[in-house]
């Protein structure tokens, strides 16, 4: 089967596959879900949840060891220069227990919480993003997490001790002609007695070049007595028929062990199947609910590094008689980096602590963290390169060669770029979050806009929707955001006053901002966001799913509101602990003011945009109407197909698998 001969899948069928894989029910409350419904449930995140003392002690102990290891035994410049993490570095990480950070201690792991796992990834990723990616891919989406959630006890006993100390794992879903549309998945797993025979080609297998164990998604054919469908398997990389055909190279993450893996009649025992047949996509999506938190954690770490370099460089570099930091054009960039770094750390710590407590459903929060973190980290790195000027564009090796500090700003920009694509591109994350955000509407009114439903079904849906909206819509008219004294705990403390001075004349503590107006803004904006969504559904009905520009802006507004909420809650937590309280309030205030400007622009673009015109231009581009505009240049691209041939069969290439033992 060539890439071009993959079974065609209609848009409707693709959506049905994706819909069947998502978690249908909400068993626990969700702050972000309520936010999109216009209900600002501050009680779900404030007071800020705190980790248990034992978790803190265990986590801080490991962080200290990891920091010493990264400072003394990791040569980041060598990884960038040789485009490979040295074997001795990976062996050292194994000895440290870094492969088992998220694995329970009874299987030989460290049993860290999500909070400390993410702190460790941010730390390791700051010295080398390739190391952060290796550890994250192994534990967040590789074998450990799916087995933790869905594996049998026998599978956990057999594989988790290996993953904790010695064996690296990888996750194989993407194929040359299959990205975010799993309905087209071509890799097959054909039952053969008590085994399955796997055939197919997998692309962009992070860790695949060095992995010992693989999680493979393959399609089991439907047959009599078998449900079939996309199914997850644990596969030994050393098994006969597994070939790593290529180690891929990228613009960034040069040490990433990412490849192309061919499976040819690979015999996998049924005991290695994770969950039932047909549950593979649900397992993958559920794994990613918390697995996605690792990526924004490293983005927050990148922001911290950008802030450090911006501060040091902008104080040392002088132009026109003063440090460049004192020039407003540069200062605005530094303020953006500082405020956004504070907010990203607030978002990731809040979402991670909620994941540890398991009181809330955080599927939307984790997706928002991934979306927002990847986009904002890229912007911060871009601003750092601009602040550094020509030195920002120059490589660290070149800087060192001519006697200056080897600051890898351009490398950071290259390394961060993939995060807007990894684990769900920004565009896919918009659609995924939008689907969850409108879930309440579709659950009560979905049949009204479904063309396949009968008039009788539509009548029942209308009655159900009428009851829901009669209760829901009135709540969008007024709320605490309109009360001047709402959220008083986020106001600064008052200084000592004279007993006879009127209460209204109490002076605020110097330099201590008032965050309560920002929370009132979030509450008002959440209701406005919900009203906008309802109006759009009423206007476009069944065509709503095609309005991707509108849905993306809805999600981006929600992301800003979530980040503002997290920043304020974190600032108040730090103030209550006496930990940089005034400074935290200042950063939260700056971030919220910046975020409000972005949110207001997005609100305006909900209804004033070029979406319709853009569609016409795209149609003209694809039809060749504007092909004349391409004249006058030479395309340096090489020959070859746009999508590589993925025909199943034996390999014709050398195996470049590189196990590290």
Phi and psi in degrees as a GROMACS rama.xvg file:
@    title "Ramachandran Plot"
@    xaxis  label "Phi"
@    yaxis  label "Psi"
@TYPE xy
-82.7763  165.854  UNK-2
-57.3184  -37.4832  UNK-3
-76.8661  -14.5193  UNK-4
-101.587  11.7702  UNK-5
-58.6095  139.609  UNK-6
-51.8497  123.205  UNK-7
-64.984  141.526  UNK-8
-126.342  128.23  UNK-9
-71.8956  159.897  UNK-10
-60.1723  -38.9579  UNK-11
-65.9492  -42.3655  UNK-12
-64.4459  -40.8139  UNK-13
-61.1197  -40.8868  UNK-14
-66.9889  -36.4788  UNK-15
-64.8929  -39.3683  UNK-16
-63.5736  -45.5619  UNK-17
-64.4945  -40.1314  UNK-18
-65.8141  -39.5043  UNK-19
-65.7151  -26.0383  UNK-20
-84.0341  -24.4321  UNK-21
-75.9892  152.93  UNK-22
-66.9149  122.429  UNK-23
-82.0211  -33.0027  UNK-24
-107.316  157.371  UNK-25
-115.336  100.92  UNK-26
-88.4108  -18.9224  UNK-27
-128.874  157.372  UNK-28
-67.4964  156.349  UNK-29
-137.281  119.345  UNK-30
-59.4782  -46.7131  UNK-31
-68.1839  -39.2842  UNK-32
-60.8771  -44.4056  UNK-33
-63.73  -36.8783  UNK-34
-60.1315  -45.1076  UNK-35
-68.2312  -21.1279  UNK-36
-88.4881  3.06276  UNK-37
87.3608  13.5289  UNK-38
-115.732  112.513  UNK-39
-88.0661  91.2998  UNK-40
-89.7319  71.8553  UNK-41
-59.6156  -28.2033  UNK-42
-63.102  -18.5424  UNK-43
-78.9036  -16.3097  UNK-44
-127.724  -6.82232  UNK-45
-131.561  131.837  UNK-46
-62.3715  150.712  UNK-47
-57.5841  127.282  UNK-48
-61.4774  148.815  UNK-49
-124.996  145.841  UNK-50
-73.4318  158.14  UNK-51
-71.5449  147.866  UNK-52
-54.1107  -40.6924  UNK-53
-64.3663  -38.4021  UNK-54
-65.0317  -39.1934  UNK-55
-65.0147  -46.2599  UNK-56
-61.3141  -45.8314  UNK-57
-66.0394  -41.5264  UNK-58
-66.6359  -44.7024  UNK-59
-66.4238  -35.2109  UNK-60
-61.5832  -44.4932  UNK-61
-69.8027  -39.7695  UNK-62
-58.8979  -38.8669  UNK-63
-63.3975  -41.9453  UNK-64
-67.0023  -41.5179  UNK-65
-65.5732  -40.1258  UNK-66
-63.3082  -43.2527  UNK-67
-61.8875  -41.5872  UNK-68
-62.0425  -46.73  UNK-69
-66.1573  -34.1635  UNK-70
-76.0579  -29.35  UNK-71
-110.335  -21.0872  UNK-72
-126.7  6.93656  UNK-73
-115.888  122.43  UNK-74
-104.667  92.309  UNK-75
-61.9812  -38.6657  UNK-76
-64.6233  -36.5969  UNK-77
-66.6692  -40.3548  UNK-78
-61.0182  -43.0533  UNK-79
-67.7175  -40.1046  UNK-80
-70.0983  -42.7559  UNK-81
-93.4746  -5.64136  UNK-82
55.4549  42.0392  UNK-83
-166.341  138.664  UNK-84
-78.1833  123.095  UNK-85
-58.3796  146.661  UNK-86
-55.6819  -41.0399  UNK-87
-66.1016  -28.6739  UNK-88
-69.2233  -44.5508  UNK-89
-65.2987  -40.0204  UNK-90
-62.906  -38.4428  UNK-91
-64.3998  -38.7283  UNK-92
-63.5836  -37.9878  UNK-93
-63.2527  -45.9794  UNK-94
-62.4135  -33.1348  UNK-95
-72.1943  -19.1819  UNK-96
91.3641  11.029  UNK-97
-65.1051  -24.0166  UNK-98
-70.7767  -19.6724  UNK-99
-113.781  27.2143  UNK-100
-56.6531  -40.5573  UNK-101
-96.7877  -0.2115  UNK-102
-90.447  138.311  UNK-103
-58.1696  146.453  UNK-104
-60.7636  -27.6812  UNK-105
-70.0494  -12.6233  UNK-106
-107.126  11.088  UNK-107
93.8174  5.37693  UNK-108
-88.9795  -176.843  UNK-109
-91.0323  -20.5017  UNK-110
64.2859  36.7566  UNK-111
-72.7961  153.015  UNK-112
-73.9803  168.331  UNK-113
-60.9189  -36.5847  UNK-114
-59.9034  -49.0593  UNK-115
-79.5049  -28.2913  UNK-116
-60.1657  -44.0997  UNK-117
-68.7132  -37.2031  UNK-118
-62.2608  -38.9115  UNK-119
-67.0159  -40.4787  UNK-120
-65.0739  -40.4283  UNK-121
-62.1312  -40.256  UNK-122
-66.7665  -50.8698  UNK-123
-64.9786  -40.4157  UNK-124
-67.3744  -22.9994  UNK-125
-72.4171  -32.955  UNK-126
-81.5065  -35.5245  UNK-127
-156.232  108.497  UNK-128
-56.2364  -27.5007  UNK-129
-64.939  -36.5785  UNK-130
-68.9693  -42.0927  UNK-131
-59.0521  -41.9493  UNK-132
-65.8254  -39.6691  UNK-133
-61.7828  -48.3365  UNK-134
-68.2408  -38.078  UNK-135
-68.9828  -48.2273  UNK-136
-61.1559  -35.6993  UNK-137
-66.4451  -43.1415  UNK-138
-103.636  -27.485  UNK-139
-84.7996  -37.0274  UNK-140
-128.576  -8.63213  UNK-141
-76.1891  -158.086  UNK-142
-59.2595  -42.9995  UNK-143
-57.1006  -46.4159  UNK-144
-69.9052  -46.6978  UNK-145
-59.7353  -38.4575  UNK-146
-69.039  -37.0587  UNK-147
-59.444  -39.3428  UNK-148
-88.5557  -34.8011  UNK-149
-129.927  -6.3023  UNK-150
-74.9623  155.729  UNK-151
-76.3458  164.301  UNK-152
-62.0385  -36.5954  UNK-153
-64.7167  -40.2906  UNK-154
-65.7473  -41.624  UNK-155
-62.8568  -44.8873  UNK-156
-63.7312  -32.166  UNK-157
-84.1746  -40.1675  UNK-158
-103.95  -33.9454  UNK-159
-63.7576  -40.3277  UNK-160
-60.1931  -35.3389  UNK-161
-66.5579  -43.7135  UNK-162
-67.1368  -27.0463  UNK-163
-72.9589  -29.2372  UNK-164
-127.377  -35.4364  UNK-165
-125.777  -36.831  UNK-166
-101.352  130.257  UNK-167
-89.5697  142.34  UNK-168
-121.956  161.819  UNK-169
-140.256  163.439  UNK-170
-119.695  122.566  UNK-171
-116.58  101.45  UNK-172
-123.093  -52.4824  UNK-173
-62.7996  144.323  UNK-174
-128.532  165.734  UNK-175
-52.8331  -31.5525  UNK-176
-119.117  19.0164  UNK-177
-136.567  114.716  UNK-178
-114.151  -99.9058  UNK-179
-89.5062  10.9779  UNK-180
-117.315  78.8803  UNK-181
-65.7304  -13.5318  UNK-182
-60.4105  -21.5925  UNK-183
-90.581  2.0732  UNK-184
-49.7789  127.291  UNK-185
-106.504  -21.152  UNK-186
-63.2711  131.507  UNK-187
-112.238  153.422  UNK-188
-130.919  96.8853  UNK-189
-92.2172  123.538  UNK-190
-59.9252  138.221  UNK-191
-145.899  90.3472  UNK-192
67.9086  -126.051  UNK-193
-91.1703  9.66663  UNK-194
-122.866  177.661  UNK-195
-126.647  146.37  UNK-196
-108.369  117.878  UNK-197
-99.2164  133.318  UNK-198
-137.527  132.5  UNK-199
157.852  178.223  UNK-200
-127.188  130.602  UNK-201
-114.666  138.153  UNK-202
-113.818  152.27  UNK-203
55.9041  51.6369  UNK-204
-86.2185  86.1992  UNK-205
-58.6026  128.935  UNK-206
76.8385  -7.33015  UNK-207
-58.8022  -30.2397  UNK-208
-69.2387  -32.3938  UNK-209
-112.122  0.725397  UNK-210
-70.3531  147.337  UNK-211
-99.1145  -29.306  UNK-212
-129.847  144.349  UNK-213
-126.297  142.867  UNK-214
-98.962  116.727  UNK-215
-114.05  131.195  UNK-216
-97.861  122.677  UNK-217
-141.27  155.852  UNK-218
-95.031  120.272  UNK-219
-87.5126  123.899  UNK-220
-60.9831  140.095  UNK-221
-72.6068  137.558  UNK-222
-152.878  175.716  UNK-223
-60.542  123.077  UNK-224
83.7561  -1.33603  UNK-225
-126.205  127.621  UNK-226
-69.1553  -36.8316  UNK-227
67.0402  -164.308  UNK-228
105.008  178.332  UNK-229
-67.6363  126.372  UNK-230
-133.207  148.183  UNK-231
-101.232  138.326  UNK-232
-134.326  147.518  UNK-233
-93.1094  124.37  UNK-234
-124.124  134.35  UNK-235
-76.9177  126.269  UNK-236
-64.2174  -26.2248  UNK-237
-79.418  -2.85059  UNK-238
-64.786  148.79  UNK-239
-61.8554  132.741  UNK-240
99.3025  -6.63472  UNK-241
-95.1535  121.626  UNK-242
-132.28  126.427  UNK-243
-87.7364  107.054  UNK-244
-86.8369  -20.1699  UNK-245
-158.81  143.042  UNK-246
-102.327  115.632  UNK-247
-78.7024  151.337  UNK-248
-121.387  145.592  UNK-249
-133.684  171.304  UNK-250
-67.1659  -26.1855  UNK-251
-136.815  -173.547  UNK-252
47.2447  53.0407  UNK-253
-63.2635  -21.7238  UNK-254
-89.1523  5.1375  UNK-255
-69.4905  127.564  UNK-256
-91.4592  74.6464  UNK-257
-115.419  133.67  UNK-258
-145.973  -167.605  UNK-259
-113.905  125.903  UNK-260
-118.927  126.377  UNK-261
-103.381  135.235  UNK-262
-114.391  117.633  UNK-263
-125.182  107.326  UNK-264
47.5707  49.3941  UNK-265
-81.1565  120.403  UNK-266
-85.1889  119.798  UNK-267
-122.835  124.479  UNK-268
-62.3337  146.945  UNK-269
-60.1699  -25.3113  UNK-270
-65.553  -15.9361  UNK-271
-92.4746  0.00814286  UNK-272
-75.2078  132.435  UNK-273
-94.4132  115.472  UNK-274
73.0992  -175.913  UNK-275
-78.2442  167.119  UNK-276
-60.8916  139.908  UNK-277
86.822  -2.55358  UNK-278
-97.5662  6.28085  UNK-279
-59.0705  -46.9649  UNK-280
-67.9225  -38.2077  UNK-281
-62.631  -40.3941  UNK-282
-62.7562  -43.8947  UNK-283
-62.8916  -46.2644  UNK-284
-67.8221  -39.4895  UNK-285
-66.2705  -40.0807  UNK-286
-59.1195  -40.0816  UNK-287
-73.9913  -15.4723  UNK-288
-55.0095  -44.0486  UNK-289
-101.748  -26.1356  UNK-290
-59.7983  -31.3855  UNK-291
-65.8446  -18.1543  UNK-292
-68.8317  -20.8789  UNK-293
-67.084  -37.3034  UNK-294
-67.5132  -50.1382  UNK-295
-64.9282  -24.1707  UNK-296
-62.1531  -44.0014  UNK-297
-71.0823  -27.9946  UNK-298
-66.949  -39.8808  UNK-299
-63.7528  -39.5204  UNK-300
-62.2008  -39.5702  UNK-301
-62.9445  -38.81  UNK-302
-61.7738  -40.7684  UNK-303
-60.6306  -42.6831  UNK-304
-66.6075  -42.5858  UNK-305
-58.7732  -41.1637  UNK-306
-63.991  -43.7098  UNK-307
-60.0754  -48.4839  UNK-308
-66.3992  -42.0426  UNK-309
-61.1355  -42.1202  UNK-310
-64.9226  -49.4686  UNK-311
-67.0688  -45.4392  UNK-312
-68.4781  -42.3354  UNK-313
-71.1038  -20.0857  UNK-314
-83.9024  -30.7001  UNK-315
-85.0173  -33.3672  UNK-316
-85.1697  123.993  UNK-317
-112.501  142.045  UNK-318
-143.747  137.314  UNK-319
53.1772  40.1263  UNK-320
86.8692  4.39061  UNK-321
-157.035  158.982  UNK-322
-55.8931  143.599  UNK-323
-63.2413  -22.9641  UNK-324
-61.844  -25.5943  UNK-325
-84.0703  -5.59047  UNK-326
-84.9894  130.52  UNK-327
-58.0729  -37.4417  UNK-328
-62.3512  -37.1998  UNK-329
-81.4164  -40.169  UNK-330
-57.7048  -37.3045  UNK-331
-62.3974  -36.4285  UNK-332
-68.3091  -41.2372  UNK-333
-64.7948  -41.6679  UNK-334
-60.6789  -42.8548  UNK-335
-60.975  -44.792  UNK-336
-63.835  -45.8336  UNK-337
-64.3178  -48.9411  UNK-338
-65.4688  -40.593  UNK-339
-71.6595  -35.8597  UNK-340
-61.4766  -43.2378  UNK-341
-58.9424  -43.9331  UNK-342
-68.0169  -41.1431  UNK-343
-63.4076  -41.5887  UNK-344
-65.1159  -36.4401  UNK-345
-63.2645  -44.4887  UNK-346
-63.5335  -47.8614  UNK-347
-71.0837  -38.7576  UNK-348
-68.0748  -39.7315  UNK-349
-65.8683  -48.6643  UNK-350
-63.6796  -38.9992  UNK-351
-67.8283  -42.1404  UNK-352
-66.1416  -36.7394  UNK-353
-65.2467  -35.8854  UNK-354
-65.174  -39.6294  UNK-355
-66.1214  -40.3311  UNK-356
-75.1503  -25.3553  UNK-357
58.3921  29.0556  UNK-358
-89.6088  -27.2768  UNK-359
-116.135  154.342  UNK-360
-83.7385  116.343  UNK-361
-110.958  22.8294  UNK-362
-60.5407  -39.3366  UNK-363
-75.4945  -40.6042  UNK-364
-59.4798  -43.4153  UNK-365
-65.7651  -40.5861  UNK-366
-66.6797  -40.6669  UNK-367
-63.6998  -39.9715  UNK-368
-61.8208  -42.2784  UNK-369
-65.7625  -47.4566  UNK-370
-61.3622  -53.3528  UNK-371
-68.2278  -43.522  UNK-372
-61.5226  -45.1729  UNK-373
-67.1637  -38.4997  UNK-374
-71.279  -44.2867  UNK-375
-73.7501  -34.5654  UNK-376
-64.2072  -39.7543  UNK-377
-61.6902  -42.4683  UNK-378
-65.5728  -39.5117  UNK-379
-65.0582  -43.2034  UNK-380
-64.8522  -37.468  UNK-381
-63.9595  -40.9895  UNK-382
-66.4855  -36.0962  UNK-383
-63.4836  -43.6769  UNK-384
-59.1033  -40.7373  UNK-385
-65.2418  -41.6755  UNK-386
-62.4051  -39.1338  UNK-387
-75.5365  -16.2778  UNK-388
66.4777  -137.055  UNK-389
-58.3928  -33.0783  UNK-390
-68.118  -25.1136  UNK-391
-70.7689  -29.5865  UNK-392
-86.7264  -19.6304  UNK-393
-81.1421  143.033  UNK-394
-71.1955  156.875  UNK-395
-61.6089  -38.4454  UNK-396
-63.1546  -40.6086  UNK-397
-68.0399  -40.5955  UNK-398
-59.091  -46.0572  UNK-399
-64.258  -37.9958  UNK-400
-63.4225  -29.1674  UNK-401
-104.537  17.1347  UNK-402
91.6358  14.5696  UNK-403
-110.885  166.469  UNK-404
-60.3051  131.381  UNK-405
-81.9847  83.2279  UNK-406
-96.6393  113.397  UNK-407
-84.3673  57.4957  UNK-408
-66.2272  -45.2925  UNK-409
-65.7641  -31.68  UNK-410
-66.6924  -41.1764  UNK-411
-58.4247  -42.0218  UNK-412
-62.5693  -43.6968  UNK-413
-66.3631  -42.0375  UNK-414
-66.7529  -36.1375  UNK-415
-76.3375  -21.0094  UNK-416
-60.0918  -33.722  UNK-417
-68.2165  -22.7395  UNK-418
-64.0763  -20.6231  UNK-419
-80.908  -0.853598  UNK-420
-122.078  -42.5846  UNK-421
-48.7171  143.747  UNK-422
50.1406  39.7174  UNK-423
104.394  109.358  UNK-424
-63.2174  164.308  UNK-425
-54.385  -41.2535  UNK-426
-65.5886  -42.5297  UNK-427
-68.1786  -38.7659  UNK-428
-62.5682  -37.6442  UNK-429
-58.0844  -46.4598  UNK-430
-68.4733  -40.8939  UNK-431
-62.6103  -47.5766  UNK-432
-67.0914  -39.8197  UNK-433
-60.5501  -40.022  UNK-434
-61.5956  -42.882  UNK-435
-70.1524  -34.8157  UNK-436
-66.3382  -31.9542  UNK-437
-100.976  13.3877  UNK-438
-58.5135  -42.4052  UNK-439
-60.7152  -37.5368  UNK-440
-68.5393  -45.2909  UNK-441
-68.0615  -30.7295  UNK-442
-68.7994  -25.8426  UNK-443
-104.604  -25.8558  UNK-444
-124.712  6.23253  UNK-445
-60.1812  -38.8178  UNK-446
-65.9552  -23.513  UNK-447
-66.1082  -31.4473  UNK-448
-107.43  5.71612  UNK-449
-87.3699  115.56  UNK-450
-66.1795  -17.8036  UNK-451
-87.3088  -6.43395  UNK-452
-84.5005  147.309  UNK-453
-76.7597  167.398  UNK-454
-61.9273  -34.9578  UNK-455
-64.4556  -43.2916  UNK-456
-64.4755  -39.905  UNK-457
-65.4426  -35.0768  UNK-458
-64.8642  -42.6127  UNK-459
-64.2317  -39.9764  UNK-460
-64.8683  -38.3558  UNK-461
-62.7747  -41.4496  UNK-462
-65.6928  -41.7603  UNK-463
-65.1745  -43.3023  UNK-464
-66.4497  -38.7825  UNK-465
-58.6941  -42.4944  UNK-466
-65.5525  -41.7024  UNK-467
-63.8204  -49.141  UNK-468
-71.7235  -26.9544  UNK-469
-64.349  -31.635  UNK-470
-86.0099  -34.8231  UNK-471
-83.6976  -45.3942  UNK-472
-60.0535  -41.8666  UNK-473
-58.9883  -29.675  UNK-474
-71.1363  -10.5838  UNK-475
-89.8569  -1.41074  UNK-476
-85.9611  -42.8953  UNK-477
-134.748  160.715  UNK-478
-174.917  178.064  UNK-479
-58.212  -23.8866  UNK-480
-62.4928  -14.1269  UNK-481
-96.3514  -1.86157  UNK-482
-97.7761  120.003  UNK-483
-58.0081  -26.1701  UNK-484
-105.963  14.5159  UNK-485
-67.9684  151.156  UNK-486
58.4402  52.5  UNK-487
-65.0351  -24.0444  UNK-488
-67.1063  -12.1856  UNK-489
-100.439  9.2788  UNK-490
-86.4979  151.673  UNK-491
-68.5759  152.629  UNK-492
-65.5762  157.483  UNK-493
-96.5591  146.617  UNK-494
-74.0093  164.765  UNK-495
-60.5377  136.943  UNK-496
-125.432  161.979  UNK-497
-69.9518  137.892  UNK-498
-54.2278  -29.0929  UNK-499
-92.93  -0.633675  UNK-500
-76.5594  141.606  UNK-501
-65.1309  149.246  UNK-502
-56.9153  -39.9763  UNK-503
-67.1046  -15.0765  UNK-504
-95.1483  7.49235  UNK-505
-61.7432  125.786  UNK-506
-77.7124  145.581  UNK-507
-79.9417  153.808  UNK-508
-59.7949  133.066  UNK-509
-58.0022  131.208  UNK-510
76.5978  5.97094  UNK-511
-103.884  104.249  UNK-512
-67.2421  166.022  UNK-513
-104.132  116.142  UNK-514
-92.0063  -10.7741  UNK-515
-60.4373  -35.0508  UNK-516
-61.5923  -31.6126  UNK-517
-69.9238  -38.8294  UNK-518
-69.8613  -34.4299  UNK-519
-65.0845  -36.6863  UNK-520
-63.5344  -43.147  UNK-521
-60.1704  -44.5234  UNK-522
-62.2996  -46.0695  UNK-523
-64.76  -40.7833  UNK-524
-70.7833  -32.4098  UNK-525
-62.5748  -41.4817  UNK-526
-67.4965  -39.2424  UNK-527
-64.5546  -39.0224  UNK-528
-63.5143  -43.6798  UNK-529
-65.2163  -39.2121  UNK-530
-64.6229  -39.2517  UNK-531
-64.1819  -41.0771  UNK-532
-64.1902  -43.7249  UNK-533
-63.2937  -42.8849  UNK-534
-62.1352  -41.654  UNK-535
-64.3562  -40.7318  UNK-536
-65.9876  -37.8107  UNK-537
-66.7502  -35.1367  UNK-538
-78.1127  -45.7903  UNK-539
-102.02  -20.9404  UNK-540
47.8709  -118.372  UNK-541
-63.621  -20.7662  UNK-542
-83.2945  -1.05479  UNK-543
-57.4137  -38.6674  UNK-544
-66.948  -17.5819  UNK-545
-88.4514  -9.85289  UNK-546
-87.7301  66.6714  UNK-547
-68.3827  -31.8682  UNK-548
-63.0328  -45.97  UNK-549
-62.4424  -48.1924  UNK-550
-62.1653  -37.8329  UNK-551
-62.586  -40.2013  UNK-552
-70.1206  -36.5515  UNK-553
-58.4183  -46.747  UNK-554
-64.9091  -42.399  UNK-555
-64.5461  -36.216  UNK-556
-64.0991  -45.178  UNK-557
-59.5424  -37.6482  UNK-558
-64.3232  -42.6775  UNK-559
-63.6969  -41.7569  UNK-560
-66.7094  -39.2576  UNK-561
-64.429  -44.7601  UNK-562
-64.9181  -39.4737  UNK-563
-61.6244  -43.7052  UNK-564
-62.0715  -46.3524  UNK-565
-63.0567  -40.8427  UNK-566
-63.6192  -43.8291  UNK-567
-65.7682  -43.361  UNK-568
-64.8123  -39.2117  UNK-569
-67.4337  -42.015  UNK-570
-59.8463  -42.7304  UNK-571
-67.1443  -37.3991  UNK-572
-61.1183  -45.7559  UNK-573
-65.9326  -38.026  UNK-574
-63.7875  -43.6083  UNK-575
-66.4883  -25.8633  UNK-576
-89.8635  -3.62633  UNK-577
69.9809  29.5505  UNK-578
-113.43  89.2131  UNK-579
57.0524  39.2007  UNK-580
-58.6737  -51.1589  UNK-581
-63.9701  -43.0724  UNK-582
-63.4293  -39.4905  UNK-583
-64.5428  -41.7333  UNK-584
-61.9435  -39.1082  UNK-585
-64.1994  -42.9295  UNK-586
-66.319  -42.2751  UNK-587
-63.3581  -40.1727  UNK-588
-63.13  -45.8672  UNK-589
-62.2297  -44.4967  UNK-590
-61.9503  -46.7246  UNK-591
-62.5225  -37.8694  UNK-592
-65.7867  -40.0743  UNK-593
-67.0245  -42.0668  UNK-594
-66.7113  -35.4193  UNK-595
-63.7591  -38.0579  UNK-596
-63.1736  -43.6089  UNK-597
-65.0305  -41.7489  UNK-598
-64.299  -41.6626  UNK-599
-64.2781  -38.2606  UNK-600
-63.3753  -41.0485  UNK-601
-66.2778  -39.9971  UNK-602
-58.8128  -43.3759  UNK-603
-63.7656  -36.4745  UNK-604
-79.4404  -6.7922  UNK-605
-58.8076  -39.0647  UNK-606
-116.657  -14.2637  UNK-607
-119.769  99.9965  UNK-608
-156.345  -179.25  UNK-609
-111.74  23.791  UNK-610
-54.8986  -46.9361  UNK-611
-65.9852  -43.8817  UNK-612
-64.9872  -39.317  UNK-613
-59.0823  -41.035  UNK-614
-61.8653  -38.9194  UNK-615
-66.9881  -40.7268  UNK-616
-64.9088  -42.9651  UNK-617
-59.9534  -42.1973  UNK-618
-59.8876  -40.8097  UNK-619
-66.8373  -39.4031  UNK-620
-61.128  -48.5173  UNK-621
-68.3448  -30.1799  UNK-622
-83.0694  -7.39338  UNK-623
91.8731  4.90993  UNK-624
-57.6876  -35.1772  UNK-625
-106.196  18.7505  UNK-626
-61.8148  -26.9257  UNK-627
-59.2551  -25.8073  UNK-628
-68.363  -18.1796  UNK-629
-87.1159  -7.40849  UNK-630
-69.9521  149.088  UNK-631
99.7818  7.7957  UNK-632
-130.312  166.007  UNK-633
-117.656  129.789  UNK-634
-86.2919  112.831  UNK-635
-81.3989  2.79484  UNK-636
-61.3461  148.745  UNK-637
-79.7754  176.384  UNK-638
-79.6168  169.125  UNK-639
126.956  163.92  UNK-640
-71.9801  155.546  UNK-641
-65.8667  -34.7983  UNK-642
-126.424  128.685  UNK-643
-66.5458  151.018  UNK-644
-63.842  128.422  UNK-645
-119.506  33.0344  UNK-646
-63.875  126.41  UNK-647
-61.7787  151.764  UNK-648
150.845  178.826  UNK-649
-66.7093  153.482  UNK-650
-76.5278  151.882  UNK-651
-116.341  11.9188  UNK-652
-124.084  160.78  UNK-653
-72.1304  142.578  UNK-654
-77.865  117.836  UNK-655
-102.463  19.1773  UNK-656
-60.1996  134.107  UNK-657
-129.579  77.6047  UNK-658
-64.9551  145.804  UNK-659
-118.185  107.063  UNK-660
